[in-house]
Amino acid sequence: MNTLAAGMLILEPQAVEHAAEMFQVLSDPAIYEFENSPPQSSAWLEERFKKLESRASPDGMQHWLNWVIRLPTGALAGYVQATITRDGTALVAYELASRFWRQGIGSTAVKAMMGELTATYGVRNFVAELKERNYRSAAMLSSMGFQRVGHRRGDDIVMRKS
């Protein structure tokens, strides 16, 4: 898994060593306005990151690729991730602390990740699933060429870029 340059950002392959700093980033309550909750503890996040370092699902059927987003200041802003399925589709996700929203950081990082997934892993289809009321993510994905293609369950929408 490669370290990626994305403008002034660096996307580092996520490792257990990032857990303590990412715990601070992911403890921002604004992130969870639409779903999920913050990590339970730094130790819990460390264990989670340790499992993700395999870069594969337990059955080996999927690639699990995660990068932390490092700012020019050296601080971490969040992460981008992709699950690559057997058919070559990447399910993309991302999370940034709210103080980094609306600065182009998320879209720059996601675009860099998508470029790497295309070049290194042969991905041609990208899918994101999000809450319908998550207008910030929907707008960012739309600006990157994702189109809404349907509902998954409840109020989750699916957006795709091919």
DSSP file (Angstrom, degrees, kcal/mol; ACC not computed):
  #  RESIDUE AA STRUCTURE BP1 BP2  ACC     N-H-->O    O-->H-N    N-H-->O    O-->H-N    TCO  KAPPA ALPHA  PHI   PSI    X-CA   Y-CA   Z-CA
    1    1 A M              0   0    0      0, 0.0     2,-0.2     0, 0.0    54,-0.0   0.000 360.0 360.0 360.0 131.3    0.0    0.0    0.0
    2    2 A N        -     0   0    0     10,-0.1     2,-0.4     1,-0.0   114,-0.0  -0.549 360.0-122.8 -92.5 149.5    1.5    3.3   -1.1
    3    3 A T        -     0   0    0     -2,-0.2     2,-0.4     9,-0.1     9,-0.2  -0.737  38.5-146.4 -77.9 137.8    1.8    6.7    0.7
    4    4 A L  E     -A   11   0A   0      7,-2.6     7,-3.3    -2,-0.4     2,-0.5  -0.905  11.4-144.8-117.9 137.4    0.1    9.2   -1.6
    5    5 A A  E     +A   10   0A   0     -2,-0.4     2,-0.3     5,-0.2     5,-0.2  -0.861  19.7 178.1 -93.9 131.0    0.8   12.9   -2.2
    6    6 A A  E >   -A    9   0A   0      3,-2.8     3,-2.5    -2,-0.5     2,-0.3  -0.767  60.5 -69.1-135.6  86.6   -2.4   14.9   -2.7
    7    7 A G  T 3  S-     0   0    0     -2,-0.3    -1,-0.2     1,-0.3     0, 0.0  -0.512 117.3 -16.6  61.8-125.0   -1.5   18.5   -3.3
    8    8 A M  T 3  S+     0   0    0     -2,-0.3    -1,-0.3    -3,-0.1     2,-0.2   0.463 125.2  91.6 -88.6  -1.4   -0.2   19.7    0.1
    9    9 A L  E <   -A    6   0A   0     -3,-2.5    -3,-2.8    62,-0.1     2,-0.4  -0.601  62.2-151.2 -91.8 153.8   -1.7   16.6    1.8
   10   10 A I  E     -AB   5  70A   0     60,-2.1    60,-3.3    -2,-0.2     2,-0.7  -0.997   4.8-153.1-121.2 128.5    0.0   13.3    2.5
   11   11 A L  E     -AB   4  69A   0     -7,-3.3    -7,-2.6    -2,-0.4    58,-0.2  -0.903  17.3-166.7-101.0 112.7   -2.1   10.1    2.7
   12   12 A E  E     - B   0  68A   0     56,-2.1    56,-2.7    -2,-0.7    -9,-0.1  -0.809  32.1-102.0 -99.7 136.5   -0.3    7.7    4.9
   13   13 A P  E     - B   0  67A   0      0, 0.0    54,-0.3     0, 0.0   -10,-0.1  -0.388  50.3-108.6 -53.9 125.7   -1.3    4.0    5.1
   14   14 A Q        +     0   0    0     52,-2.9     2,-0.3    -2,-0.1    52,-0.2  -0.348  48.6 173.2 -63.1 134.4   -3.2    3.8    8.3
   15   15 A A    >   -     0   0    0     -3,-0.1     3,-2.3    -2,-0.1     4,-0.3  -0.906  49.3 -99.7-138.7 165.5   -1.3    1.9   11.0
   16   16 A V  G >  S+     0   0    0     -2,-0.3     3,-1.7     1,-0.3     4,-0.4   0.808 117.3  69.0 -56.8 -30.3   -1.8    1.2   14.7
   17   17 A E  G 3  S+     0   0    0      1,-0.3     4,-0.3     2,-0.1    -1,-0.3   0.695  94.2  57.5 -63.9 -18.1    0.7    4.0   15.4
   18   18 A H  G <> S+     0   0    0     -3,-2.3     4,-2.8     1,-0.2    -1,-0.3   0.568  81.4  92.0 -85.0  -9.5   -1.9    6.5   14.2
   19   19 A A  H <> S+     0   0    0     -3,-1.7     4,-2.4    -4,-0.3    -1,-0.2   0.883  81.8  49.0 -59.9 -46.7   -4.6    5.4   16.7
   20   20 A A  H  > S+     0   0    0     -4,-0.4     4,-1.2    -3,-0.2    -1,-0.2   0.934 117.3  40.9 -62.5 -46.0   -3.8    7.9   19.6
   21   21 A E  H  > S+     0   0    0     -4,-0.3     4,-1.7     1,-0.2     3,-0.2   0.896 115.5  51.1 -69.1 -38.7   -3.8   10.9   17.3
   22   22 A M  H  X S+     0   0    0     -4,-2.8     4,-3.3     1,-0.2    -2,-0.2   0.809 100.5  63.8 -68.8 -28.3   -6.8    9.7   15.3
   23   23 A F  H  X S+     0   0    0     -4,-2.4     4,-0.6    -5,-0.3    -1,-0.2   0.921 104.4  47.1 -58.7 -42.1   -8.7    9.1   18.6
   24   24 A Q  H >< S+     0   0    0     -4,-1.2     3,-0.7    -3,-0.2    -2,-0.2   0.928 114.1  47.0 -63.9 -45.1   -8.5   12.9   19.1
   25   25 A V  H >< S+     0   0    0     -4,-1.7     3,-1.1     1,-0.2    -2,-0.2   0.934 114.5  46.3 -60.6 -47.5   -9.7   13.6   15.5
   26   26 A L  H 3< S+     0   0    0     -4,-3.3    -1,-0.2     1,-0.3    -2,-0.2   0.464  95.5  75.3 -81.0  -1.3  -12.5   11.1   15.7
   27   27 A S  T <<  +     0   0    0     -3,-0.7    -1,-0.3    -4,-0.6    -2,-0.2   0.430  64.1 117.8 -86.8   0.8  -13.7   12.3   19.1
   28   28 A D    X   -     0   0    0     -3,-1.1     3,-1.4     1,-0.2     4,-0.4  -0.580  58.3-152.2 -68.5 113.4  -15.3   15.4   17.4
   29   29 A P  G >  S+     0   0    0      0, 0.0     3,-1.3     0, 0.0    -1,-0.2   0.766  88.2  69.9 -63.5 -24.8  -19.0   15.1   18.2
   30   30 A A  G >  S+     0   0    0      1,-0.3     3,-1.3     2,-0.1    -2,-0.0   0.800  87.0  67.3 -63.1 -27.5  -20.0   17.0   15.0
   31   31 A I  G <  S+     0   0    0     -3,-1.4     3,-0.5     1,-0.3     4,-0.3   0.822  97.6  53.8 -59.1 -31.2  -18.8   14.1   12.9
   32   32 A Y  G <   +     0   0    0     -3,-1.3    -1,-0.3    -4,-0.4    -2,-0.1   0.035  67.8 117.3-100.6  25.8  -21.6   12.0   14.2
   33   33 A E  S <  S+     0   0    0     -3,-1.3    -1,-0.2     1,-0.2    -2,-0.1   0.847  90.0  25.0 -58.7 -35.9  -24.5   14.3   13.4
   34   34 A F  S    S-     0   0    0     -3,-0.5     2,-0.3     1,-0.3    -1,-0.2   0.714 129.3 -16.4-107.2 -26.0  -26.1   11.8   11.0
   35   35 A E  S    S+     0   0    0     -4,-0.3    -1,-0.3    96,-0.1    96,-0.0  -0.990  92.5  28.1-170.4 167.7  -24.8    8.4   12.1
   36   36 A N        -     0   0    0     -2,-0.3    -1,-0.0    -3,-0.1    -4,-0.0   0.025  64.1-110.8  65.9-172.5  -22.4    6.3   14.2
   37   37 A S        -     0   0    0     -6,-0.0     3,-0.1    -4,-0.0    -4,-0.0  -0.958  34.4 -79.8-150.9 163.0  -20.6    7.4   17.3
   38   38 A P        -     0   0    0      0, 0.0   -11,-0.1     0, 0.0   -15,-0.1  -0.179  61.5 -81.9 -64.2 160.2  -17.1    8.2   18.4
   39   39 A P        -     0   0    0      0, 0.0     3,-0.1     0, 0.0     5,-0.0  -0.315  37.8-124.5 -60.2 147.6  -14.6    5.4   19.2
   40   40 A Q  S    S-     0   0    0      1,-0.2     2,-0.3    -3,-0.1     3,-0.1   0.855  78.9 -24.2 -65.3 -37.2  -15.0    4.1   22.7
   41   41 A S     >  -     0   0    0      1,-0.1     4,-2.1     0, 0.0    -1,-0.2  -0.972  62.9 -99.4-164.9 167.5  -11.4    4.7   23.7
   42   42 A S  H  > S+     0   0    0     -2,-0.3     4,-2.4     2,-0.2     5,-0.1   0.884 123.8  53.3 -63.7 -38.2   -7.9    5.1   22.3
   43   43 A A  H  > S+     0   0    0      2,-0.2     4,-2.2     1,-0.2    -1,-0.2   0.903 107.6  50.6 -64.1 -41.4   -7.2    1.4   23.2
   44   44 A W  H  > S+     0   0    0      1,-0.2     4,-2.2     2,-0.2    -1,-0.2   0.921 111.9  47.5 -61.7 -43.8  -10.3    0.3   21.3
   45   45 A L  H  X S+     0   0    0     -4,-2.1     4,-2.8     1,-0.2    -2,-0.2   0.878 108.8  54.7 -66.8 -37.1   -9.2    2.3   18.2
   46   46 A E  H  X S+     0   0    0     -4,-2.4     4,-2.2     2,-0.2    -1,-0.2   0.923 109.2  47.7 -60.3 -44.8   -5.7    0.9   18.5
   47   47 A E  H  X S+     0   0    0     -4,-2.2     4,-1.9     2,-0.2    -2,-0.2   0.907 111.9  50.3 -63.0 -42.0   -7.2   -2.6   18.4
   48   48 A R  H  X S+     0   0    0     -4,-2.2     4,-2.0     1,-0.2    -2,-0.2   0.936 111.0  47.9 -61.7 -47.4   -9.4   -1.7   15.4
   49   49 A F  H  X S+     0   0    0     -4,-2.8     4,-1.2     1,-0.2    -1,-0.2   0.879 107.5  56.9 -62.4 -37.4   -6.4   -0.3   13.5
   50   50 A K  H  < S+     0   0    0     -4,-2.2     3,-0.5     1,-0.2     4,-0.2   0.916 108.4  46.9 -59.8 -43.2   -4.3   -3.4   14.3
   51   51 A K  H >< S+     0   0    0     -4,-1.9     3,-1.2     1,-0.2    -1,-0.2   0.879 109.9  53.5 -65.2 -38.4   -7.0   -5.6   12.7
   52   52 A L  H >< S+     0   0    0     -4,-2.0     3,-1.9     1,-0.2    -1,-0.2   0.679  87.5  80.4 -73.2 -16.4   -7.2   -3.3    9.6
   53   53 A E  T 3< S+     0   0    0     -4,-1.2    -1,-0.2    -3,-0.5    -2,-0.2   0.676  76.7  72.9 -64.7 -15.1   -3.5   -3.5    9.0
   54   54 A S  T <  S-     0   0    0     -3,-1.2    -1,-0.3    -4,-0.2    -2,-0.2   0.781  91.9-148.3 -66.0 -24.7   -4.1   -6.9    7.4
   55   55 A R    <   +     0   0    0     -3,-1.9     9,-1.8    -4,-0.2     2,-0.3   0.618  66.4  81.2  65.2  15.1   -5.5   -4.8    4.5
   56   56 A A  B    S-C   63   0A   0      7,-0.3     7,-0.2    27,-0.0    -1,-0.2  -0.995  84.9-105.0-147.5 151.1   -8.0   -7.7    3.7
   57   57 A S    >   -     0   0    0      5,-2.1     3,-2.1    -2,-0.3     5,-0.1  -0.347  45.0-104.0 -66.5 157.1  -11.2   -9.1    5.0
   58   58 A P  T 3  S+     0   0    0      0, 0.0    -1,-0.1     0, 0.0    -2,-0.0   0.829 124.1  48.9 -55.3 -33.1  -10.9  -12.2    7.1
   59   59 A D  T 3  S-     0   0    0      1,-0.0    -2,-0.0     3,-0.0     0, 0.0   0.480 110.0-124.2 -85.9  -0.6  -12.2  -14.4    4.2
   60   60 A G  S <  S+     0   0    0     -3,-2.1    -1,-0.0     2,-0.2     3,-0.0   0.556  80.5 115.8  74.3   7.5   -9.7  -12.7    1.8
   61   61 A M  S    S+     0   0    0      1,-0.1     2,-0.3    -5,-0.0    25,-0.1   0.656  70.9  42.3 -85.0 -16.3  -12.5  -11.7   -0.5
   62   62 A Q  S    S-     0   0    0     23,-0.1    -5,-2.1    -5,-0.1     2,-0.5  -0.961  71.6-131.6-132.4 147.6  -12.0   -7.9   -0.1
   63   63 A H  E     -CD  56  84A   0     21,-1.8    21,-2.3    -2,-0.3     2,-0.6  -0.838  19.0-158.2 -89.5 133.9   -9.2   -5.4    0.1
   64   64 A W  E     - D   0  83A   0     -9,-1.8     2,-0.5    -2,-0.5    19,-0.2  -0.936  15.7-179.4-113.9 106.2   -9.5   -3.1    3.0
   65   65 A L  E     + D   0  82A   0     17,-3.0    17,-2.8    -2,-0.6     2,-0.4  -0.927   3.1 175.4-115.1 126.6   -7.4    0.0    2.3
   66   66 A N  E     - D   0  81A   0     -2,-0.5   -52,-2.9    15,-0.2     2,-0.4  -0.994   6.0-176.6-134.3 132.8   -7.2    2.9    4.8
   67   67 A W  E     -BD  13  80A   0     13,-2.8    13,-2.4    -2,-0.4     2,-0.3  -0.982  18.8-139.1-126.3 140.6   -5.2    6.1    4.7
   68   68 A V  E     -BD  12  79A   0    -56,-2.7   -56,-2.1    -2,-0.4     2,-0.7  -0.728  24.6-124.2 -90.6 151.4   -4.9    8.9    7.3
   69   69 A I  E     -BD  11  78A   0      9,-2.7     8,-2.6    -2,-0.3     9,-0.7  -0.863  23.8-163.1-102.2 113.9   -4.8   12.4    6.0
   70   70 A R  E     -BD  10  76A   0    -60,-3.3   -60,-2.1    -2,-0.7     6,-0.2  -0.857   9.0-145.4-100.9 127.8   -1.7   14.4    7.1
   71   71 A L    >   -     0   0    0      4,-3.1     3,-2.0    -2,-0.5   -62,-0.1  -0.381  31.0-102.8 -82.6 163.6   -1.8   18.2    6.8
   72   72 A P  T 3  S+     0   0    0      0, 0.0    -1,-0.1     0, 0.0   -63,-0.1   0.782 122.7  61.8 -57.5 -26.1    1.2   20.4    5.9
   73   73 A T  T 3  S-     0   0    0      2,-0.1     3,-0.1     1,-0.1    -3,-0.0   0.640 119.2-111.7 -72.9 -13.9    1.3   21.3    9.6
   74   74 A G  S <  S+     0   0    0     -3,-2.0     2,-0.1     1,-0.4    -1,-0.1   0.198  79.0 123.8  99.6 -14.5    1.9   17.6   10.5
   75   75 A A        -     0   0    0     -5,-0.1    -4,-3.1     1,-0.1    -1,-0.4  -0.385  63.9-116.7 -76.6 156.8   -1.5   17.2   12.2
   76   76 A L  E     -D   70   0A   0     -6,-0.2    -6,-0.2     1,-0.1     3,-0.1  -0.779  24.1-175.4 -92.3 139.4   -4.0   14.5   11.1
   77   77 A A  E     -     0   0A   0     -8,-2.6    20,-2.5    -2,-0.4     2,-0.3   0.666  55.9 -72.9-104.6 -23.9   -7.3   15.7    9.7
   78   78 A G  E     -DE  69  96A   0     -9,-0.7    -9,-2.7    18,-0.2     2,-0.3  -0.967  53.7 -80.5 162.3-150.3   -9.1   12.4    9.3
   79   79 A Y  E     -DE  68  95A   0     16,-2.5    16,-2.3    -2,-0.3     2,-0.3  -0.963  14.1-149.8-146.9 162.1   -9.1    9.4    7.0
   80   80 A V  E     -DE  67  94A   0    -13,-2.4   -13,-2.8    -2,-0.3     2,-0.3  -0.962  24.1-178.5-126.7 150.1  -10.2    8.0    3.6
   81   81 A Q  E     -DE  66  93A   0     12,-2.7    12,-2.1    -2,-0.3     2,-0.4  -0.988  13.5-164.4-148.9 157.3  -10.9    4.3    3.1
   82   82 A A  E     -DE  65  92A   0    -17,-2.8   -17,-3.0    -2,-0.3     2,-0.6  -0.997  10.2-156.7-143.1 137.8  -11.9    1.9    0.4
   83   83 A T  E     -DE  64  91A   0      8,-2.0     8,-2.9    -2,-0.4     2,-0.6  -0.976  19.3-155.1-108.4 118.2  -13.2   -1.6    0.4
   84   84 A I  E     -DE  63  90A   0    -21,-2.3   -21,-1.8    -2,-0.6     6,-0.2  -0.851   9.8-153.1 -99.1 121.2  -12.5   -3.3   -2.9
   85   85 A T    >   -     0   0    0      4,-2.8     3,-2.1    -2,-0.6   -23,-0.1  -0.348  32.0 -98.1 -87.6 170.3  -14.9   -6.1   -3.8
   86   86 A R  T 3  S+     0   0    0      1,-0.3    -1,-0.1     2,-0.1   -24,-0.1   0.777 122.2  58.9 -60.5 -27.9  -14.1   -9.1   -6.1
   87   87 A D  T 3  S-     0   0    0      2,-0.1    -1,-0.3     1,-0.0    -3,-0.0   0.399 121.5-105.4 -84.9   6.1  -15.8   -7.4   -9.0
   88   88 A G  S <  S+     0   0    0     -3,-2.1    36,-0.9     1,-0.3    37,-0.7   0.619  74.5 139.1  84.1  12.9  -13.4   -4.5   -8.8
   89   89 A T  E     - f   0 125A   0     34,-0.2    -4,-2.8    35,-0.1     2,-0.5  -0.711  42.8-144.7 -87.6 141.4  -15.8   -2.0   -7.3
   90   90 A A  E     -Ef  84 126A   0     35,-2.8    37,-2.7    -2,-0.3     2,-0.7  -0.936   1.5-153.1-108.7 125.0  -14.5    0.3   -4.5
   91   91 A L  E     -Ef  83 127A   0     -8,-2.9    -8,-2.0    -2,-0.5     2,-0.3  -0.871  26.2-157.1 -91.1 114.8  -16.8    1.3   -1.6
   92   92 A V  E     +E   82   0A   0     35,-2.8    37,-0.5    -2,-0.7     2,-0.3  -0.696  20.8 164.6-103.4 148.3  -15.4    4.6   -0.5
   93   93 A A  E     -E   81   0A   0    -12,-2.1   -12,-2.7    -2,-0.3     2,-0.3  -0.958   6.7-179.4-150.8 164.9  -15.7    6.4    2.8
   94   94 A Y  E     -E   80   0A   0     -2,-0.3     2,-0.3   -14,-0.2   -14,-0.2  -0.980   9.3-163.4-162.7 158.8  -14.0    9.3    4.6
   95   95 A E  E     +E   79   0A   0    -16,-2.3   -16,-2.5    -2,-0.3     2,-0.4  -0.947   8.9 179.4-153.1 130.3  -14.2   11.2    7.9
   96   96 A L  E     -E   78   0A   0     -2,-0.3   -18,-0.2   -18,-0.2     5,-0.1  -0.978  37.5-103.9-129.9 145.3  -12.7   14.5    8.8
   97   97 A A    >   -     0   0    0    -20,-2.5     3,-2.4    -2,-0.4     4,-0.2  -0.405  40.8-113.8 -60.6 145.4  -12.8   16.5   12.0
   98   98 A S  G >  S+     0   0    0      1,-0.3     3,-1.5     2,-0.2    -1,-0.1   0.756 112.3  68.6 -61.0 -26.4  -15.3   19.3   11.6
   99   99 A R  G 3  S+     0   0    0      1,-0.3    -1,-0.3   -22,-0.1    -2,-0.1   0.643 101.6  50.0 -68.3  -9.8  -12.7   22.0   11.8
  100  100 A F  G X  S+     0   0    0     -3,-2.4     3,-0.7   -23,-0.2     5,-0.5   0.345  84.9 117.3-107.7   4.3  -11.4   20.8    8.4
  101  101 A W  T <  S+     0   0    0     -3,-1.5    -4,-0.0     1,-0.2    -3,-0.0  -0.339  72.6  19.4 -69.4 153.8  -14.7   20.7    6.6
  102  102 A R  T 3  S+     0   0    0      1,-0.1    -1,-0.2    34,-0.0    -4,-0.0   0.774  94.5 101.4  60.3  32.7  -15.3   23.0    3.5
  103  103 A Q  S <  S-     0   0    0     -3,-0.7    -2,-0.1     0, 0.0    -1,-0.1   0.312  97.3-106.4-121.9   3.5  -11.6   23.5    2.8
  104  104 A G  S  > S+     0   0    0     -4,-0.1     4,-2.0     4,-0.0     5,-0.2   0.461  89.1 117.1  84.5   0.7  -11.2   21.0    0.0
  105  105 A I  H  > S+     0   0    0     -5,-0.5     4,-2.5     2,-0.2     5,-0.2   0.939  74.3  46.9 -67.7 -47.6   -9.3   18.6    2.1
  106  106 A G  H  > S+     0   0    0     -6,-0.3     4,-2.8     1,-0.2     5,-0.2   0.942 115.2  44.1 -61.6 -49.5  -11.9   15.8    1.9
  107  107 A S  H  > S+     0   0    0      1,-0.2     4,-2.5     2,-0.2     5,-0.2   0.891 113.6  51.4 -66.8 -37.5  -12.3   16.0   -1.9
  108  108 A T  H  X S+     0   0    0     -4,-2.0     4,-2.1     2,-0.2    -1,-0.2   0.931 113.8  44.5 -61.9 -44.9   -8.6   16.3   -2.5
  109  109 A A  H  X S+     0   0    0     -4,-2.5     4,-2.4     2,-0.2    -2,-0.2   0.914 114.1  48.3 -67.4 -43.5   -7.9   13.2   -0.4
  110  110 A V  H  X S+     0   0    0     -4,-2.8     4,-2.8    -5,-0.2     5,-0.2   0.921 111.4  50.5 -64.5 -43.0  -10.8   11.2   -1.9
  111  111 A K  H  X S+     0   0    0     -4,-2.5     4,-2.4    -5,-0.2    -1,-0.2   0.916 110.8  49.2 -60.5 -43.2   -9.7   12.1   -5.5
  112  112 A A  H  X S+     0   0    0     -4,-2.1     4,-2.1    -5,-0.2    -1,-0.2   0.919 112.1  48.4 -62.6 -43.1   -6.1   11.0   -4.7
  113  113 A M  H  X S+     0   0    0     -4,-2.4     4,-2.7     1,-0.2    -2,-0.2   0.926 110.6  50.8 -62.1 -44.8   -7.3    7.7   -3.2
  114  114 A M  H  X S+     0   0    0     -4,-2.8     4,-2.2     1,-0.2    -1,-0.2   0.888 108.5  52.5 -62.4 -38.6   -9.5    7.1   -6.2
  115  115 A G  H  X S+     0   0    0     -4,-2.4     4,-2.6     2,-0.2    -1,-0.2   0.916 111.2  46.7 -61.4 -42.9   -6.6    7.7   -8.5
  116  116 A E  H  X>S+     0   0    0     -4,-2.1     4,-2.9     2,-0.2     5,-0.7   0.896 110.5  52.5 -65.7 -40.8   -4.5    5.2   -6.6
  117  117 A L  H  X5S+     0   0    0     -4,-2.7     6,-2.1     1,-0.2     4,-1.1   0.879 113.4  44.6 -64.7 -36.6   -7.3    2.6   -6.7
  118  118 A T  H  X5S+     0   0    0     -4,-2.2     4,-0.9     4,-0.2    -2,-0.2   0.949 119.5  40.2 -69.8 -49.5   -7.6    3.0  -10.4
  119  119 A A  H  <5S+     0   0    0     -4,-2.6    -2,-0.2    -5,-0.2    -3,-0.2   0.894 129.5  25.2 -69.6 -42.3   -3.9    2.9  -11.1
  120  120 A T  H  <5S+     0   0    0     -4,-2.9    -3,-0.2    -5,-0.2    -1,-0.1   0.802 133.4  29.3 -96.1 -32.5   -2.8    0.2   -8.7
  121  121 A Y  H  <<S-     0   0    0     -4,-1.1    -3,-0.2    -5,-0.7    -2,-0.1   0.415  96.8-121.2-114.0  -0.2   -6.0   -1.9   -8.1
  122  122 A G     <  +     0   0    0     -4,-0.9    -4,-0.2    -6,-0.2     2,-0.2   0.697  49.8 166.4  70.8  19.4   -7.8   -1.5  -11.5
  123  123 A V        +     0   0    0     -6,-2.1    -1,-0.2     1,-0.1   -34,-0.2  -0.471  14.7 164.0 -71.1 136.4  -10.9   -0.1   -9.9
  124  124 A R        +     0   0    0    -36,-0.9     2,-0.4     1,-0.2    -1,-0.1   0.490  59.9  60.5-125.8 -15.2  -13.3    1.6  -12.3
  125  125 A N  E     -f   89   0A   0    -37,-0.7   -35,-2.8    35,-0.0     2,-0.4  -0.972  60.9-169.5-122.1 130.7  -16.5    1.8  -10.3
  126  126 A F  E     -fG  90 161A   0     35,-3.1    35,-2.5    -2,-0.4     2,-0.4  -0.960   4.1-174.1-121.1 135.3  -16.8    3.8   -7.1
  127  127 A V  E     -fG  91 160A   0    -37,-2.7   -35,-2.8    -2,-0.4     2,-0.4  -0.984   4.9-173.0-131.2 138.8  -19.7    3.6   -4.7
  128  128 A A  E     - G   0 159A   0     31,-2.7    31,-2.9    -2,-0.4     2,-0.4  -0.993   7.6-158.9-128.9 140.3  -20.5    5.6   -1.5
  129  129 A E  E     + G   0 158A   0    -37,-0.5     2,-0.3    -2,-0.4    29,-0.2  -0.975  25.6 153.7-118.6 131.1  -23.4    5.0    0.9
  130  130 A L  E     - G   0 157A   0     27,-2.1    27,-3.6    -2,-0.4     2,-0.2  -0.964  48.9 -82.1-151.1 163.9  -24.6    7.8    3.1
  131  131 A K  E >   - G   0 156A   0     -2,-0.3     3,-2.0    25,-0.3    25,-0.2  -0.502  39.5-127.8 -69.0 137.7  -27.5    9.2    5.0
  132  132 A E  T 3  S+     0   0    0     23,-3.2    -1,-0.1     1,-0.3    24,-0.1   0.834 108.5  54.3 -57.7 -34.9  -29.8   11.1    2.7
  133  133 A R  T 3  S+     0   0    0     22,-0.2     2,-2.2     1,-0.1    -1,-0.3   0.478  77.3 102.8 -81.7   0.0  -29.8   14.1    5.1
  134  134 A N    <>  +     0   0    0     -3,-2.0     4,-2.2     1,-0.2     5,-0.2  -0.511  46.0 168.7 -81.1  74.6  -26.0   14.3    5.0
  135  135 A Y  H  >  +     0   0    0     -2,-2.2     4,-2.2     1,-0.2    -1,-0.2   0.784  66.5  58.6 -63.5 -31.3  -26.0   17.2    2.6
  136  136 A R  H  > S+     0   0    0     -3,-0.2     4,-2.2     2,-0.2    -1,-0.2   0.951 110.6  40.9 -66.0 -48.1  -22.3   18.0    3.0
  137  137 A S  H  > S+     0   0    0      2,-0.2     4,-2.9     1,-0.2     5,-0.3   0.912 114.1  53.1 -66.4 -41.4  -21.2   14.6    1.9
  138  138 A A  H  X S+     0   0    0     -4,-2.2     4,-2.4     1,-0.2    -1,-0.2   0.912 111.0  47.4 -59.9 -41.7  -23.8   14.5   -0.9
  139  139 A A  H  X S+     0   0    0     -4,-2.2     4,-2.2     2,-0.2    -1,-0.2   0.911 112.3  48.9 -66.5 -42.4  -22.6   17.8   -2.2
  140  140 A M  H  X S+     0   0    0     -4,-2.2     4,-0.9     2,-0.2    -2,-0.2   0.944 113.5  46.1 -62.9 -47.4  -18.9   16.9   -2.1
  141  141 A L  H ><>S+     0   0    0     -4,-2.9     5,-2.4     1,-0.2     3,-0.8   0.910 111.4  52.2 -62.9 -42.0  -19.5   13.6   -3.9
  142  142 A S  H ><5S+     0   0    0     -4,-2.4     3,-1.8    -5,-0.3    -1,-0.2   0.903 105.3  55.5 -59.5 -41.2  -21.7   15.3   -6.5
  143  143 A S  H 3<5S+     0   0    0     -4,-2.2    -1,-0.3     1,-0.3    -2,-0.2   0.727 106.3  52.7 -65.1 -20.0  -18.9   17.8   -7.1
  144  144 A M  T <<5S-     0   0    0     -4,-0.9    -1,-0.3    -3,-0.8    -2,-0.2   0.333 128.6 -95.5 -96.5   5.3  -16.6   14.9   -7.9
  145  145 A G  T < 5S+     0   0    0     -3,-1.8    17,-0.2     1,-0.3    -3,-0.2   0.500  75.4 144.0  95.9   4.4  -19.0   13.3  -10.4
  146  146 A F      < -     0   0    0     -5,-2.4     2,-0.4    -6,-0.2    -1,-0.3  -0.530  33.5-155.5 -73.1 144.3  -20.8   10.8   -8.2
  147  147 A Q  E     -H  160   0A   0     13,-2.8    13,-2.8    -2,-0.2     2,-0.3  -0.956  21.3-110.2-122.8 143.0  -24.5   10.4   -9.1
  148  148 A R  E     +H  159   0A   0     -2,-0.4    11,-0.3    11,-0.2     3,-0.1  -0.543  37.4 171.9 -69.5 128.8  -27.3    9.3   -6.8
  149  149 A V  E     -     0   0A   0      9,-3.2     2,-0.3     1,-0.3    10,-0.2   0.439  50.6 -63.7-120.9  -3.4  -28.4    5.8   -8.0
  150  150 A G  E     -H  158   0A   0      8,-1.1     8,-3.2     0, 0.0    -1,-0.3  -0.956  56.5 -58.1 154.7-171.0  -30.9    4.7   -5.3
  151  151 A H  E     -H  157   0A   0     -2,-0.3     6,-0.2     6,-0.3     3,-0.1  -0.807  24.9-170.2-106.9 149.0  -31.6    3.8   -1.7
  152  152 A R        -     0   0    0      4,-1.8     2,-0.3     1,-0.4    -1,-0.2   0.831  68.7 -31.6-100.3 -60.4  -29.9    1.0    0.3
  153  153 A R  S >  S-     0   0    0      3,-0.2     3,-2.6     0, 0.0    -1,-0.4  -0.967 108.4 -18.3-159.7 147.1  -32.0    0.8    3.4
  154  154 A G  T 3  S-     0   0    0     -2,-0.3    -2,-0.0     1,-0.3   -23,-0.0  -0.297 129.8 -21.1  54.3-124.9  -33.9    3.3    5.5
  155  155 A D  T 3  S+     0   0    0     -4,-0.1   -23,-3.2     2,-0.1     2,-0.4   0.093 103.2 123.8-105.0  23.6  -32.7    6.7    4.6
  156  156 A D  E <   -G  131   0A   0     -3,-2.6    -4,-1.8   -25,-0.2     2,-0.3  -0.673  44.1-160.2 -80.9 134.7  -29.3    5.6    3.2
  157  157 A I  E     -GH 130 151A   0    -27,-3.6   -27,-2.1    -2,-0.4     2,-0.5  -0.825   8.4-138.3-111.1 157.1  -28.7    6.7   -0.4
  158  158 A V  E     -GH 129 150A   0     -8,-3.2    -9,-3.2    -2,-0.3    -8,-1.1  -0.954  16.3-171.2-115.7 131.1  -26.2    5.2   -2.8
  159  159 A M  E     -GH 128 148A   0    -31,-2.9   -31,-2.7    -2,-0.5     2,-0.3  -0.952   7.2-167.4-121.6 144.6  -24.0    7.3   -5.0
  160  160 A R  E     -GH 127 147A   0    -13,-2.8   -13,-2.8    -2,-0.4     2,-0.4  -0.957  15.3-171.3-135.0 147.9  -21.9    6.0   -7.9
  161  161 A K  E      G  126   0A   0    -35,-2.5   -35,-3.1    -2,-0.3   -15,-0.1  -0.984 360.0 360.0-136.2 127.1  -19.1    7.1  -10.1
  162  162 A S              0   0    0     -2,-0.4    -1,-0.1   -17,-0.2   -16,-0.1   0.365 360.0 360.0-116.8 360.0  -17.9    5.0  -13.0
